[in-house]
Amino acid sequence: MKVLWSKTSCTANEVIEALEHQTDWKPKTVRTLLNRLVHKQAISFSQENRVYTYYPLVSEDECVKSETESFLKRIYGGAFKPLLVNFLKEERLSPEEIKELKNILDDKSK
């Protein structure tokens, strides 16, 4: 998806080329993934002769939001507080990050 978001549209070969240095996936695996994303209506394609050009149907923000909600439901039963508490206990945060989080919480409480 990140390849398609960054380039707006790509052929399967262009996606394969973009991923070949990032993953060890075979071209057939990438094509299978593209087909699954089409079936899930995350991407679509146009066909000219035998060339398929894929493009995203959902924005990166929409996808991140959906995946976050899915993760919360699966792991934390939909509750955000346990996730946040676990994160804050385990993660080292810089003073700047702590300040930013406080500002976000302050804005939420208004």
C-alpha positions, 0 to 999 in steps of 0.5 A: 500500500505504501508503494501505491500511496507514494506513487498514486498508481503503479503496474504490478511490475513497478510494485515488485521493483519497489519492494525487491530491495525491502522484502524477499517476496517473490513476484508471485507473492506480490501479485497475490497480495495485489489481488487480495487488496483488490478483493478487499476493495483497498485498491483497484486497477485499470487494464490497458491491453495486458497491463494492469495499473493499480491505484489505492481506493483508501487513503493512508490515514483511513487505513491507519485508523481502520487498522488501529481500531481493529488492533484495539478490538482484537488485543484490548477488547476495544478499550484504549486506556489499557493500550496507552497505560502499557505503552507509557509504562514500557516506552522511554519518552523524551521530555519533548514527547511527554510534553506533546502527549500532555498537550494532546490530553489537555486539548482532549479535556477541553 
